[in-house]
Amino acid sequence: MDKPHIAVIIGSTRQGRRGEKPARWIHHLAQKRSEWTVEALDLRDWDMPFFDQPKSPAMWEYTADYQIRWAEKIARADGFIVVTPEYNHGTSAVLKNALDVIWAEWNHKPVAFVSYGGPAGGARAVEQLRQISVELEMVPIRVQVLIPIIEKAFDEQGQPVAPHLEKGAQKMFDQLVWWAVALKQARENVPYPDWMRPASTVLNRKGT
């Protein structure tokens, strides 16, 4: 079996976002692990308007070109690390939209969370994302990285000031790679009930 492929999703697009340093840090740290391959997906690079298509993605029919492009990219990943801000006790609208515009390509894959914000470190955004990811038939892992007071959390070289953050990240990686391997094997070898089987590739492109 090939190594699992992990996508690090940067979940903020606003000007002056604070997510640059934690996203670069976690991506670089993940790249040092030998068990997987890693790429960064910055939502700034994806032209995804807020979802307004006539059919639910859960029907496995995508009607917009941007849905198809995003689905093809997400389909290649075997797991995810989501880097999220916290806005008003929740995640960002653009990240929620990126999750909502497709469906089957998220199914049966693990997801880990790195959050940042004020004193709570983005914990409430992660609580939201755990509920959302379960509905998308993903597996949210238990260990997460919370980064409080993001303005002071990294030095000028982009490294975390608190040493426990890297220790926590490595524990998160340990869990994520276990689930990524296990679920990749399951997707490839264990039949799923026909009535709830996800698409193995992007289905019904533009309804065809």
N, C-alpha and C positions, 0 to 999 in steps of 0.2 A: 504494500500500500504506500502511495506517495505521502510525503509529509503533509499535514494539514496546512492550509493557507489561512492566515488571519488578517482581517482588515481592521485598521484603527480608524474609527470614524470621528472626525472633529465636528462637534455638534453646535458650533456657533459661527455666525457669518457677520456679526455686527462690526462696525468700524471700531478700532481700538480694543478688540476683544482680548480678554485675559487668557484665553485658551491656548495661545501659541506655545508658551513655555511648557505647560503640562503635556500637551500633545506631542511636541518634539521630544520631550524627555521620555515619555512612555513608549513612543515609537522606537527611539534609539535603544532603549533598554530591551525591548522585545526582540529587536533585530539581533541581539547578542545571544539569544537562545538558539540552540541547534535543532530543537525538536520540530520547528515549523518554519514557514516562510511568512513574511510580513509586508504589508503595504499600507500606506496612509491614504485615506479618502477624505479630502477636505470638501465640505459641502459648498464652500465658495466656488469650487470648480464645476459644480453641477447646476445647470439651469433647471430648477424644479419649481414651477409655480405651485401655489397652494392647490391641493387636490380639488378638481371640479369636474372630473370625468363622469359620464353617465352610469358606469357600472362599477360595482365594488371590486377591488383587486382580489378579494377572496373568491370571486367567481372565476379566477384564473384567466380573465380576459383583459388585456391592456390595450387601450385605445389611443394612447398618446406616445409620440416618439420618445419623450424623456422618460416615460415609464419603462419602455423597452430597454433603453440604454442603461438605466439604473439597475433594472432586473438582471441584465446580462453581467454587470459588474458584481452585484451581490451574489449571484449564483455561483461565482468562482470561489467564494470564500467558504471556509469550513467553520469559522467562528469569528467573533467580533470583540473588539475593545472599544467601547463608546466613551468618548471624552465629552462630558456635559457640563455646562454652566447651570446655575440655579437662578431662575427668574421668578420672583413672586411665589416662592415655595413650589416651583415646578421646573420642568425642563424647557428648553427653547422651542419655539413654534416651528422653526425650520427643521429641527431634529425630529420632532413628532411627525411633521409632514413627510420627511424622508422615510420614516418607518411605515407610514400609512399608504403611500402611493403604490406599493407592491405588497405581495403577501407570500406566495409559495416559496420564494427564494430565501426567506428568513427561516422557514420551518426546519425544526429538528437540528438546530445549530446552537452552540453555547454562546453566551454573551457575558462579558465582564464590564465593569463600570469604573471609570475614573471621573470623579466630580470635583468641582472647585466652587468657591464662593466666599461668603462671610464666615462667621463663627461656626456655622453648621457644616461647612465644607461641601455644600451641595447635596447633603444626605436626602433632603426631601425630593429633589429632582430624581434621584436614584430610586426612591420608593415608587414614584410614578412610573418610571421606566421598567421596573420589575413587573408591575401589573400589565403594562402594555406588551412586554416581551412574552409573557405567558400566553396572552391572547393570540400572539403571532406564532404560537407553538415553538418558541425558542426555549432554551434552558438557561435562565439567569443563575450564574454561580454565586456562592455565598460571599466569598472574599472580595472586597472592593477597596479602592483607594480613595479616601476623602482628603481633600486639600483645603483646610480652612485658611482664612485671611490670605487670599491668593496674591494680594499686592506685595506681601512680604515672604511668600513661601519659597521663592527661587532667588538664587544669587545672580550676579551679572553674567555668569557663564551658563546660565540656564539649568543649574543643578539645584535640587531641593535642599533647603536649609536643614530640615529635620531628617535625621538619618533613618527614622523608622519608616519613611515613605518608600524607600527602595526595598526594605525588608518586606513590607506589605505587598509591594508590587510583585516581588518574586513569588510570594505565596499565592497571589492571584494568578500568576502565570502557571504555577504548578497545577492548580485546579483547572484552569482553562485548557491547558494542553491535554490533560486526562480526558476531559469531556469532549474536546475536539476530536481526539483519536477514537474514542468510544462511539460517538455519534456518527463519525464518518464511516466507520465499519458497519454500523447498523444501517445507515442509509444505503450502503452499497450491497449489503448481504441479507438483510432481514426484510421480508415482504411486509408492506404496510396495508391495512385494510383498504379495499378498493374505494369504499365510500368516502374515505378521508385521506387518500394518497395525494401528496403534493406533486407538482410538476417536476420532472427531472430536468427539464429545460424550460425556457420561457414558452408558455403555451399561448395559442390563439393570438399571435401577433396581429394587432389591429383587427381582431375578429376573424382572421383567416385560419 
